[in-house]
Amino acid sequence: MTPTSRQALPHTRSRRAANNNFQKLTKTLHQKLTKLCLEYDTQVYFLAYRNGRFSGFVSANEAGQPWLPPGQETLVGLTHY
C-alpha cells in the first residue's frame, strides 16, 4: 500500500459510515412521518438536500394525490408556527 492509499482508506470509511447513517435516519424519518400522517390526519411535505441529491417525503391528500404545501407568501403571513 502506498502512503496515499492508506490515507484515503479512513476517509472512505468515514464517508461510507456517514452515508449509511444518513440512509438509516432517512428511513426512520420516513416511517415516523408516515405514522404522523396516518394517525393524526396530518399533511407533511419534507425535503432534504445532501451531496447534490434531494430526498423527500410527501403525504397524500384525500384523493390520493401528493399534497402540495402552501406557497411561500402564505407561510410568511402565518403568525403561528
PDB file of N, CA, C and O in Angstrom:
ATOM      1  N   MET A   1       0.826  -1.184   0.000  1.00  0.00           N
ATOM      2  CA  MET A   1       0.000   0.000   0.000  1.00  0.00           C
ATOM      3  C   MET A   1       0.866   1.242   0.000  1.00  0.00           C
ATOM      4  O   MET A   1       1.860   1.325   0.721  1.00  0.00           O
ATOM      5  N   THR A   2       0.491   2.172  -0.788  1.00  0.00           N
ATOM      6  CA  THR A   2       1.220   3.431  -0.825  1.00  0.00           C
ATOM      7  C   THR A   2       0.688   4.342   0.277  1.00  0.00           C
ATOM      8  O   THR A   2      -0.425   4.140   0.763  1.00  0.00           O
ATOM      9  N   PRO A   3       1.470   5.339   0.671  1.00  0.00           N
ATOM     10  CA  PRO A   3       1.006   6.262   1.715  1.00  0.00           C
ATOM     11  C   PRO A   3      -0.301   6.965   1.341  1.00  0.00           C
ATOM     12  O   PRO A   3      -1.124   7.249   2.211  1.00  0.00           O
ATOM     13  N   THR A   4      -0.490   7.240   0.073  1.00  0.00           N
ATOM     14  CA  THR A   4      -1.710   7.925  -0.356  1.00  0.00           C
ATOM     15  C   THR A   4      -2.935   7.045  -0.154  1.00  0.00           C
ATOM     16  O   THR A   4      -3.968   7.522   0.317  1.00  0.00           O
ATOM     17  N   SER A   5      -2.832   5.768  -0.503  1.00  0.00           N
ATOM     18  CA  SER A   5      -3.981   4.874  -0.356  1.00  0.00           C
ATOM     19  C   SER A   5      -4.288   4.602   1.114  1.00  0.00           C
ATOM     20  O   SER A   5      -5.446   4.384   1.469  1.00  0.00           O
ATOM     21  N   ARG A   6      -3.275   4.612   1.970  1.00  0.00           N
ATOM     22  CA  ARG A   6      -3.509   4.434   3.405  1.00  0.00           C
ATOM     23  C   ARG A   6      -4.299   5.609   3.973  1.00  0.00           C
ATOM     24  O   ARG A   6      -5.160   5.423   4.832  1.00  0.00           O
ATOM     25  N   GLN A   7      -4.010   6.805   3.499  1.00  0.00           N
ATOM     26  CA  GLN A   7      -4.715   7.987   3.990  1.00  0.00           C
ATOM     27  C   GLN A   7      -6.137   8.042   3.444  1.00  0.00           C
ATOM     28  O   GLN A   7      -7.038   8.538   4.119  1.00  0.00           O
ATOM     29  N   ALA A   8      -6.346   7.545   2.243  1.00  0.00           N
ATOM     30  CA  ALA A   8      -7.668   7.605   1.625  1.00  0.00           C
ATOM     31  C   ALA A   8      -8.626   6.606   2.252  1.00  0.00           C
ATOM     32  O   ALA A   8      -9.835   6.838   2.263  1.00  0.00           O
ATOM     33  N   LEU A   9      -8.118   5.510   2.768  1.00  0.00           N
ATOM     34  CA  LEU A   9      -8.969   4.465   3.321  1.00  0.00           C
ATOM     35  C   LEU A   9      -9.807   4.948   4.506  1.00  0.00           C
ATOM     36  O   LEU A   9     -11.017   4.722   4.499  1.00  0.00           O
ATOM     37  N   PRO A  10      -9.235   5.598   5.519  1.00  0.00           N
ATOM     38  CA  PRO A  10     -10.077   6.086   6.624  1.00  0.00           C
ATOM     39  C   PRO A  10     -11.114   7.111   6.153  1.00  0.00           C
ATOM     40  O   PRO A  10     -12.234   7.137   6.663  1.00  0.00           O
ATOM     41  N   HIS A  11     -10.749   7.949   5.188  1.00  0.00           N
ATOM     42  CA  HIS A  11     -11.693   8.935   4.665  1.00  0.00           C
ATOM     43  C   HIS A  11     -12.850   8.233   3.967  1.00  0.00           C
ATOM     44  O   HIS A  11     -14.001   8.646   4.104  1.00  0.00           O
ATOM     45  N   THR A  12     -12.548   7.175   3.221  1.00  0.00           N
ATOM     46  CA  THR A  12     -13.582   6.407   2.532  1.00  0.00           C
ATOM     47  C   THR A  12     -14.501   5.733   3.542  1.00  0.00           C
ATOM     48  O   THR A  12     -15.719   5.710   3.360  1.00  0.00           O
ATOM     49  N   ARG A  13     -13.925   5.188   4.596  1.00  0.00           N
ATOM     50  CA  ARG A  13     -14.735   4.539   5.634  1.00  0.00           C
ATOM     51  C   ARG A  13     -15.658   5.537   6.319  1.00  0.00           C
ATOM     52  O   ARG A  13     -16.833   5.249   6.549  1.00  0.00           O
ATOM     53  N   SER A  14     -15.129   6.703   6.642  1.00  0.00           N
ATOM     54  CA  SER A  14     -15.961   7.694   7.329  1.00  0.00           C
ATOM     55  C   SER A  14     -17.067   8.210   6.408  1.00  0.00           C
ATOM     56  O   SER A  14     -18.181   8.474   6.862  1.00  0.00           O
ATOM     57  N   ARG A  15     -16.767   8.351   5.134  1.00  0.00           N
ATOM     58  CA  ARG A  15     -17.790   8.789   4.179  1.00  0.00           C
ATOM     59  C   ARG A  15     -18.871   7.715   4.046  1.00  0.00           C
ATOM     60  O   ARG A  15     -20.060   8.032   4.014  1.00  0.00           O
ATOM     61  N   ARG A  16     -18.464   6.450   3.970  1.00  0.00           N
ATOM     62  CA  ARG A  16     -19.421   5.349   3.879  1.00  0.00           C
ATOM     63  C   ARG A  16     -20.278   5.291   5.140  1.00  0.00           C
ATOM     64  O   ARG A  16     -21.490   5.089   5.062  1.00  0.00           O
ATOM     65  N   ALA A  17     -19.651   5.467   6.298  1.00  0.00           N
ATOM     66  CA  ALA A  17     -20.394   5.456   7.560  1.00  0.00           C
ATOM     67  C   ALA A  17     -21.396   6.606   7.607  1.00  0.00           C
ATOM     68  O   ALA A  17     -22.530   6.426   8.050  1.00  0.00           O
ATOM     69  N   ALA A  18     -20.983   7.780   7.154  1.00  0.00           N
ATOM     70  CA  ALA A  18     -21.896   8.930   7.127  1.00  0.00           C
ATOM     71  C   ALA A  18     -23.063   8.669   6.186  1.00  0.00           C
ATOM     72  O   ALA A  18     -24.205   8.992   6.512  1.00  0.00           O
ATOM     73  N   ASN A  19     -22.788   8.092   5.027  1.00  0.00           N
ATOM     74  CA  ASN A  19     -23.859   7.773   4.078  1.00  0.00           C
ATOM     75  C   ASN A  19     -24.820   6.739   4.658  1.00  0.00           C
ATOM     76  O   ASN A  19     -26.036   6.871   4.516  1.00  0.00           O
ATOM     77  N   ASN A  20     -24.275   5.710   5.311  1.00  0.00           N
ATOM     78  CA  ASN A  20     -25.122   4.685   5.933  1.00  0.00           C
ATOM     79  C   ASN A  20     -25.985   5.280   7.042  1.00  0.00           C
ATOM     80  O   ASN A  20     -27.171   4.967   7.147  1.00  0.00           O
ATOM     81  N   ASN A  21     -25.387   6.139   7.868  1.00  0.00           N
ATOM     82  CA  ASN A  21     -26.140   6.782   8.941  1.00  0.00           C
ATOM     83  C   ASN A  21     -27.245   7.666   8.373  1.00  0.00           C
ATOM     84  O   ASN A  21     -28.357   7.690   8.900  1.00  0.00           O
ATOM     85  N   PHE A  22     -26.942   8.391   7.302  1.00  0.00           N
ATOM     86  CA  PHE A  22     -27.943   9.249   6.663  1.00  0.00           C
ATOM     87  C   PHE A  22     -29.092   8.409   6.118  1.00  0.00           C
ATOM     88  O   PHE A  22     -30.258   8.768   6.283  1.00  0.00           O
ATOM     89  N   GLN A  23     -28.768   7.294   5.471  1.00  0.00           N
ATOM     90  CA  GLN A  23     -29.813   6.431   4.917  1.00  0.00           C
ATOM     91  C   GLN A  23     -30.690   5.836   6.019  1.00  0.00           C
ATOM     92  O   GLN A  23     -31.911   5.770   5.872  1.00  0.00           O
ATOM     93  N   LYS A  24     -30.079   5.408   7.110  1.00  0.00           N
ATOM     94  CA  LYS A  24     -30.850   4.853   8.226  1.00  0.00           C
ATOM     95  C   LYS A  24     -31.768   5.911   8.833  1.00  0.00           C
ATOM     96  O   LYS A  24     -32.940   5.648   9.105  1.00  0.00           O
ATOM     97  N   LEU A  25     -31.228   7.101   9.040  1.00  0.00           N
ATOM     98  CA  LEU A  25     -32.014   8.178   9.627  1.00  0.00           C
ATOM     99  C   LEU A  25     -33.149   8.598   8.696  1.00  0.00           C
ATOM    100  O   LEU A  25     -34.258   8.875   9.153  1.00  0.00           O
ATOM    101  N   THR A  26     -32.878   8.646   7.401  1.00  0.00           N
ATOM    102  CA  THR A  26     -33.905   8.996   6.426  1.00  0.00           C
ATOM    103  C   THR A  26     -35.019   7.957   6.427  1.00  0.00           C
ATOM    104  O   THR A  26     -36.196   8.310   6.357  1.00  0.00           O
ATOM    105  N   LYS A  27     -34.660   6.688   6.504  1.00  0.00           N
ATOM    106  CA  LYS A  27     -35.658   5.616   6.535  1.00  0.00           C
ATOM    107  C   LYS A  27     -36.524   5.729   7.789  1.00  0.00           C
ATOM    108  O   LYS A  27     -37.747   5.602   7.714  1.00  0.00           O
ATOM    109  N   THR A  28     -35.896   5.966   8.935  1.00  0.00           N
ATOM    110  CA  THR A  28     -36.626   6.118  10.187  1.00  0.00           C
ATOM    111  C   THR A  28     -37.545   7.332  10.131  1.00  0.00           C
ATOM    112  O   THR A  28     -38.695   7.268  10.567  1.00  0.00           O
ATOM    113  N   LEU A  29     -37.039   8.433   9.598  1.00  0.00           N
ATOM    114  CA  LEU A  29     -37.843   9.647   9.481  1.00  0.00           C
ATOM    115  C   LEU A  29     -39.047   9.412   8.576  1.00  0.00           C
ATOM    116  O   LEU A  29     -40.151   9.862   8.883  1.00  0.00           O
ATOM    117  N   HIS A  30     -38.846   8.716   7.472  1.00  0.00           N
ATOM    118  CA  HIS A  30     -39.942   8.403   6.551  1.00  0.00           C
ATOM    119  C   HIS A  30     -41.020   7.588   7.271  1.00  0.00           C
ATOM    120  O   HIS A  30     -42.211   7.851   7.105  1.00  0.00           O
ATOM    121  N   GLN A  31     -40.607   6.605   8.066  1.00  0.00           N
ATOM    122  CA  GLN A  31     -41.568   5.787   8.814  1.00  0.00           C
ATOM    123  C   GLN A  31     -42.339   6.634   9.827  1.00  0.00           C
ATOM    124  O   GLN A  31     -43.548   6.469   9.985  1.00  0.00           O
ATOM    125  N   LYS A  32     -41.643   7.532  10.507  1.00  0.00           N
ATOM    126  CA  LYS A  32     -42.298   8.376  11.507  1.00  0.00           C
ATOM    127  C   LYS A  32     -43.236   9.388  10.854  1.00  0.00           C
ATOM    128  O   LYS A  32     -44.305   9.676  11.393  1.00  0.00           O
ATOM    129  N   LEU A  33     -42.849   9.930   9.705  1.00  0.00           N
ATOM    130  CA  LEU A  33     -43.725  10.862   9.001  1.00  0.00           C
ATOM    131  C   LEU A  33     -44.974  10.148   8.486  1.00  0.00           C
ATOM    132  O   LEU A  33     -46.069  10.711   8.516  1.00  0.00           O
ATOM    133  N   THR A  34     -44.815   8.921   8.019  1.00  0.00           N
ATOM    134  CA  THR A  34     -45.963   8.132   7.576  1.00  0.00           C
ATOM    135  C   THR A  34     -46.920   7.904   8.743  1.00  0.00           C
ATOM    136  O   THR A  34     -48.133   8.047   8.593  1.00  0.00           O
ATOM    137  N   LYS A  35     -46.379   7.555   9.892  1.00  0.00           N
ATOM    138  CA  LYS A  35     -47.200   7.343  11.087  1.00  0.00           C
ATOM    139  C   LYS A  35     -47.906   8.635  11.486  1.00  0.00           C
ATOM    140  O   LYS A  35     -49.086   8.613  11.833  1.00  0.00           O
ATOM    141  N   LEU A  36     -47.204   9.746  11.440  1.00  0.00           N
ATOM    142  CA  LEU A  36     -47.782  11.046  11.770  1.00  0.00           C
ATOM    143  C   LEU A  36     -48.969  11.358  10.862  1.00  0.00           C
ATOM    144  O   LEU A  36     -50.004  11.836  11.328  1.00  0.00           O
ATOM    145  N   CYS A  37     -48.820  11.090   9.580  1.00  0.00           N
ATOM    146  CA  CYS A  37     -49.894  11.356   8.617  1.00  0.00           C
ATOM    147  C   CYS A  37     -51.100  10.458   8.856  1.00  0.00           C
ATOM    148  O   CYS A  37     -52.241  10.919   8.837  1.00  0.00           O
ATOM    149  N   LEU A  38     -50.844   9.189   9.079  1.00  0.00           N
ATOM    150  CA  LEU A  38     -51.942   8.233   9.220  1.00  0.00           C
ATOM    151  C   LEU A  38     -52.682   8.365  10.549  1.00  0.00           C
ATOM    152  O   LEU A  38     -53.912   8.333  10.577  1.00  0.00           O
ATOM    153  N   GLU A  39     -51.956   8.509  11.630  1.00  0.00           N
ATOM    154  CA  GLU A  39     -52.587   8.506  12.950  1.00  0.00           C
ATOM    155  C   GLU A  39     -53.161   9.852  13.363  1.00  0.00           C
ATOM    156  O   GLU A  39     -54.090   9.907  14.170  1.00  0.00           O
ATOM    157  N   TYR A  40     -52.619  10.937  12.820  1.00  0.00           N
ATOM    158  CA  TYR A  40     -53.044  12.260  13.270  1.00  0.00           C
ATOM    159  C   TYR A  40     -53.635  13.116  12.157  1.00  0.00           C
ATOM    160  O   TYR A  40     -53.800  14.324  12.326  1.00  0.00           O
ATOM    161  N   ASP A  41     -53.954  12.501  11.021  1.00  0.00           N
ATOM    162  CA  ASP A  41     -54.568  13.209   9.900  1.00  0.00           C
ATOM    163  C   ASP A  41     -53.804  14.507   9.592  1.00  0.00           C
ATOM    164  O   ASP A  41     -54.379  15.595   9.571  1.00  0.00           O
ATOM    165  N   THR A  42     -52.522  14.360   9.361  1.00  0.00           N
ATOM    166  CA  THR A  42     -51.626  15.486   9.143  1.00  0.00           C
ATOM    167  C   THR A  42     -51.078  15.459   7.725  1.00  0.00           C
ATOM    168  O   THR A  42     -50.834  14.389   7.167  1.00  0.00           O
ATOM    169  N   GLN A  43     -50.885  16.636   7.144  1.00  0.00           N
ATOM    170  CA  GLN A  43     -50.266  16.754   5.830  1.00  0.00           C
ATOM    171  C   GLN A  43     -48.807  17.169   6.026  1.00  0.00           C
ATOM    172  O   GLN A  43     -48.524  18.127   6.746  1.00  0.00           O
ATOM    173  N   VAL A  44     -47.894  16.460   5.397  1.00  0.00           N
ATOM    174  CA  VAL A  44     -46.463  16.715   5.575  1.00  0.00           C
ATOM    175  C   VAL A  44     -45.775  16.801   4.219  1.00  0.00           C
ATOM    176  O   VAL A  44     -46.038  16.002   3.320  1.00  0.00           O
ATOM    177  N   TYR A  45     -44.893  17.780   4.090  1.00  0.00           N
ATOM    178  CA  TYR A  45     -44.033  17.914   2.918  1.00  0.00           C
ATOM    179  C   TYR A  45     -42.636  18.142   3.465  1.00  0.00           C
ATOM    180  O   TYR A  45     -42.366  19.179   4.071  1.00  0.00           O
ATOM    181  N   PHE A  46     -41.747  17.182   3.257  1.00  0.00           N
ATOM    182  CA  PHE A  46     -40.384  17.261   3.780  1.00  0.00           C
ATOM    183  C   PHE A  46     -39.411  17.122   2.624  1.00  0.00           C
ATOM    184  O   PHE A  46     -39.562  16.242   1.776  1.00  0.00           O
ATOM    185  N   LEU A  47     -38.417  17.990   2.592  1.00  0.00           N
ATOM    186  CA  LEU A  47     -37.418  17.953   1.529  1.00  0.00           C
ATOM    187  C   LEU A  47     -36.041  18.165   2.138  1.00  0.00           C
ATOM    188  O   LEU A  47     -35.815  19.132   2.866  1.00  0.00           O
ATOM    189  N   ALA A  48     -35.125  17.257   1.837  1.00  0.00           N
ATOM    190  CA  ALA A  48     -33.744  17.366   2.304  1.00  0.00           C
ATOM    191  C   ALA A  48     -32.822  17.368   1.090  1.00  0.00           C
ATOM    192  O   ALA A  48     -33.094  16.702   0.092  1.00  0.00           O
ATOM    193  N   TYR A  49     -31.735  18.120   1.184  1.00  0.00           N
ATOM    194  CA  TYR A  49     -30.759  18.195   0.102  1.00  0.00           C
ATOM    195  C   TYR A  49     -29.400  17.853   0.684  1.00  0.00           C
ATOM    196  O   TYR A  49     -28.940  18.496   1.627  1.00  0.00           O
ATOM    197  N   ARG A  50     -28.759  16.836   0.119  1.00  0.00           N
ATOM    198  CA  ARG A  50     -27.444  16.400   0.607  1.00  0.00           C
ATOM    199  C   ARG A  50     -26.643  15.838  -0.548  1.00  0.00           C
ATOM    200  O   ARG A  50     -27.145  15.028  -1.327  1.00  0.00           O
ATOM    201  N   ASN A  51     -25.411  16.265  -0.657  1.00  0.00           N
ATOM    202  CA  ASN A  51     -24.488  15.770  -1.681  1.00  0.00           C
ATOM    203  C   ASN A  51     -25.066  15.861  -3.094  1.00  0.00           C
ATOM    204  O   ASN A  51     -24.895  14.948  -3.901  1.00  0.00           O
ATOM    205  N   GLY A  52     -25.737  16.949  -3.380  1.00  0.00           N
ATOM    206  CA  GLY A  52     -26.268  17.160  -4.720  1.00  0.00           C
ATOM    207  C   GLY A  52     -27.531  16.388  -5.038  1.00  0.00           C
ATOM    208  O   GLY A  52     -27.955  16.342  -6.193  1.00  0.00           O
ATOM    209  N   ARG A  53     -28.139  15.781  -4.030  1.00  0.00           N
ATOM    210  CA  ARG A  53     -29.358  14.993  -4.253  1.00  0.00           C
ATOM    211  C   ARG A  53     -30.458  15.452  -3.307  1.00  0.00           C
ATOM    212  O   ARG A  53     -30.208  15.849  -2.169  1.00  0.00           O
ATOM    213  N   PHE A  54     -31.675  15.387  -3.812  1.00  0.00           N
ATOM    214  CA  PHE A  54     -32.842  15.693  -3.000  1.00  0.00           C
ATOM    215  C   PHE A  54     -33.455  14.394  -2.496  1.00  0.00           C
ATOM    216  O   PHE A  54     -33.505  13.392  -3.210  1.00  0.00           O
ATOM    217  N   SER A  55     -33.907  14.434  -1.283  1.00  0.00           N
ATOM    218  CA  SER A  55     -34.618  13.315  -0.678  1.00  0.00           C
ATOM    219  C   SER A  55     -35.859  13.905  -0.038  1.00  0.00           C
ATOM    220  O   SER A  55     -35.779  14.932   0.636  1.00  0.00           O
ATOM    221  N   GLY A  56     -36.998  13.275  -0.237  1.00  0.00           N
ATOM    222  CA  GLY A  56     -38.193  13.900   0.293  1.00  0.00           C
ATOM    223  C   GLY A  56     -39.286  12.945   0.676  1.00  0.00           C
ATOM    224  O   GLY A  56     -39.220  11.741   0.427  1.00  0.00           O
ATOM    225  N   PHE A  57     -40.293  13.520   1.289  1.00  0.00           N
ATOM    226  CA  PHE A  57     -41.491  12.805   1.703  1.00  0.00           C
ATOM    227  C   PHE A  57     -42.664  13.730   1.469  1.00  0.00           C
ATOM    228  O   PHE A  57     -42.637  14.892   1.875  1.00  0.00           O
ATOM    229  N   VAL A  58     -43.689  13.223   0.818  1.00  0.00           N
ATOM    230  CA  VAL A  58     -44.898  13.998   0.575  1.00  0.00           C
ATOM    231  C   VAL A  58     -46.090  13.132   0.948  1.00  0.00           C
ATOM    232  O   VAL A  58     -46.250  12.024   0.436  1.00  0.00           O
ATOM    233  N   SER A  59     -46.922  13.643   1.844  1.00  0.00           N
ATOM    234  CA  SER A  59     -48.128  12.895   2.192  1.00  0.00           C
ATOM    235  C   SER A  59     -49.166  13.052   1.086  1.00  0.00           C
ATOM    236  O   SER A  59     -49.048  13.924   0.226  1.00  0.00           O
ATOM    237  N   ALA A  60     -50.170  12.204   1.121  1.00  0.00           N
ATOM    238  CA  ALA A  60     -51.223  12.239   0.102  1.00  0.00           C
ATOM    239  C   ALA A  60     -52.451  12.959   0.645  1.00  0.00           C
ATOM    240  O   ALA A  60     -52.732  12.920   1.843  1.00  0.00           O
ATOM    241  N   ASN A  61     -53.179  13.617  -0.258  1.00  0.00           N
ATOM    242  CA  ASN A  61     -54.422  14.265   0.150  1.00  0.00           C
ATOM    243  C   ASN A  61     -55.559  13.250   0.132  1.00  0.00           C
ATOM    244  O   ASN A  61     -55.325  12.056  -0.058  1.00  0.00           O
ATOM    245  N   GLU A  62     -56.781  13.716   0.327  1.00  0.00           N
ATOM    246  CA  GLU A  62     -57.942  12.819   0.391  1.00  0.00           C
ATOM    247  C   GLU A  62     -58.143  12.036  -0.900  1.00  0.00           C
ATOM    248  O   GLU A  62     -58.628  10.905  -0.870  1.00  0.00           O
ATOM    249  N   ALA A  63     -57.775  12.627  -2.030  1.00  0.00           N
ATOM    250  CA  ALA A  63     -57.952  11.978  -3.332  1.00  0.00           C
ATOM    251  C   ALA A  63     -56.812  11.019  -3.665  1.00  0.00           C
ATOM    252  O   ALA A  63     -56.827  10.379  -4.717  1.00  0.00           O
ATOM    253  N   GLY A  64     -55.834  10.918  -2.782  1.00  0.00           N
ATOM    254  CA  GLY A  64     -54.695  10.039  -3.027  1.00  0.00           C
ATOM    255  C   GLY A  64     -53.588  10.684  -3.842  1.00  0.00           C
ATOM    256  O   GLY A  64     -52.612  10.026  -4.200  1.00  0.00           O
ATOM    257  N   GLN A  65     -53.736  11.966  -4.135  1.00  0.00           N
ATOM    258  CA  GLN A  65     -52.719  12.700  -4.886  1.00  0.00           C
ATOM    259  C   GLN A  65     -51.694  13.288  -3.918  1.00  0.00           C
ATOM    260  O   GLN A  65     -52.017  13.538  -2.756  1.00  0.00           O
ATOM    261  N   PRO A  66     -50.466  13.512  -4.381  1.00  0.00           N
ATOM    262  CA  PRO A  66     -49.473  14.140  -3.499  1.00  0.00           C
ATOM    263  C   PRO A  66     -49.961  15.505  -3.019  1.00  0.00           C
ATOM    264  O   PRO A  66     -50.473  16.311  -3.796  1.00  0.00           O
ATOM    265  N   TRP A  67     -49.793  15.740  -1.739  1.00  0.00           N
ATOM    266  CA  TRP A  67     -50.214  17.006  -1.149  1.00  0.00           C
ATOM    267  C   TRP A  67     -49.211  18.087  -1.512  1.00  0.00           C
ATOM    268  O   TRP A  67     -48.002  17.862  -1.457  1.00  0.00           O
ATOM    269  N   LEU A  68     -49.707  19.255  -1.881  1.00  0.00           N
ATOM    270  CA  LEU A  68     -48.838  20.383  -2.195  1.00  0.00           C
ATOM    271  C   LEU A  68     -48.876  21.365  -1.036  1.00  0.00           C
ATOM    272  O   LEU A  68     -49.955  21.764  -0.599  1.00  0.00           O
ATOM    273  N   PRO A  69     -47.722  21.757  -0.536  1.00  0.00           N
ATOM    274  CA  PRO A  69     -47.697  22.686   0.594  1.00  0.00           C
ATOM    275  C   PRO A  69     -48.131  24.079   0.147  1.00  0.00           C
ATOM    276  O   PRO A  69     -48.132  24.377  -1.048  1.00  0.00           O
ATOM    277  N   PRO A  70     -48.498  24.931   1.101  1.00  0.00           N
ATOM    278  CA  PRO A  70     -48.854  26.303   0.744  1.00  0.00           C
ATOM    279  C   PRO A  70     -47.636  27.045   0.203  1.00  0.00           C
ATOM    280  O   PRO A  70     -46.496  26.652   0.450  1.00  0.00           O
ATOM    281  N   GLY A  71     -47.889  28.103  -0.524  1.00  0.00           N
ATOM    282  CA  GLY A  71     -46.803  28.896  -1.103  1.00  0.00           C
ATOM    283  C   GLY A  71     -46.044  29.682  -0.050  1.00  0.00           C
ATOM    284  O   GLY A  71     -46.461  29.764   1.105  1.00  0.00           O
ATOM    285  N   GLN A  72     -44.934  30.252  -0.459  1.00  0.00           N
ATOM    286  CA  GLN A  72     -44.077  30.994   0.462  1.00  0.00           C
ATOM    287  C   GLN A  72     -44.803  32.201   1.041  1.00  0.00           C
ATOM    288  O   GLN A  72     -44.632  32.514   2.219  1.00  0.00           O
ATOM    289  N   GLU A  73     -45.605  32.879   0.239  1.00  0.00           N
ATOM    290  CA  GLU A  73     -46.323  34.058   0.732  1.00  0.00           C
ATOM    291  C   GLU A  73     -47.283  33.682   1.860  1.00  0.00           C
ATOM    292  O   GLU A  73     -47.408  34.413   2.842  1.00  0.00           O
ATOM    293  N   THR A  74     -47.949  32.557   1.719  1.00  0.00           N
ATOM    294  CA  THR A  74     -48.864  32.092   2.764  1.00  0.00           C
ATOM    295  C   THR A  74     -48.094  31.753   4.032  1.00  0.00           C
ATOM    296  O   THR A  74     -48.520  32.096   5.135  1.00  0.00           O
ATOM    297  N   LEU A  75     -46.971  31.085   3.874  1.00  0.00           N
ATOM    298  CA  LEU A  75     -46.171  30.702   5.042  1.00  0.00           C
ATOM    299  C   LEU A  75     -45.619  31.920   5.768  1.00  0.00           C
ATOM    300  O   LEU A  75     -45.596  31.954   6.998  1.00  0.00           O
ATOM    301  N   VAL A  76     -45.176  32.917   5.016  1.00  0.00           N
ATOM    302  CA  VAL A  76     -44.629  34.125   5.629  1.00  0.00           C
ATOM    303  C   VAL A  76     -45.725  34.868   6.382  1.00  0.00           C
ATOM    304  O   VAL A  76     -45.462  35.486   7.414  1.00  0.00           O
ATOM    305  N   GLY A  77     -46.947  34.811   5.872  1.00  0.00           N
ATOM    306  CA  GLY A  77     -48.056  35.516   6.501  1.00  0.00           C
ATOM    307  C   GLY A  77     -48.585  34.863   7.766  1.00  0.00           C
ATOM    308  O   GLY A  77     -49.381  35.472   8.480  1.00  0.00           O
ATOM    309  N   LEU A  78     -48.168  33.650   8.060  1.00  0.00           N
ATOM    310  CA  LEU A  78     -48.642  32.969   9.266  1.00  0.00           C
ATOM    311  C   LEU A  78     -48.082  33.622  10.520  1.00  0.00           C
ATOM    312  O   LEU A  78     -46.926  34.043  10.550  1.00  0.00           O
ATOM    313  N   THR A  79     -48.900  33.700  11.538  1.00  0.00           N
ATOM    314  CA  THR A  79     -48.420  34.266  12.801  1.00  0.00           C
ATOM    315  C   THR A  79     -48.005  33.180  13.781  1.00  0.00           C
ATOM    316  O   THR A  79     -47.293  33.459  14.746  1.00  0.00           O
ATOM    317  N   HIS A  80     -48.442  31.935  13.547  1.00  0.00           N
ATOM    318  CA  HIS A  80     -48.120  30.824  14.449  1.00  0.00           C
ATOM    319  C   HIS A  80     -47.325  29.780  13.686  1.00  0.00           C
ATOM    320  O   HIS A  80     -47.613  29.499  12.522  1.00  0.00           O
ATOM    321  N   TYR A  81     -46.352  29.223  14.325  1.00  0.00           N
ATOM    322  CA  TYR A  81     -45.562  28.149  13.713  1.00  0.00           C
ATOM    323  C   TYR A  81     -45.718  26.903  14.503  1.00  0.00           C
ATOM    324  O   TYR A  81     -45.134  25.876  14.157  1.00  0.00           O
TER     325      TYR A  81
END
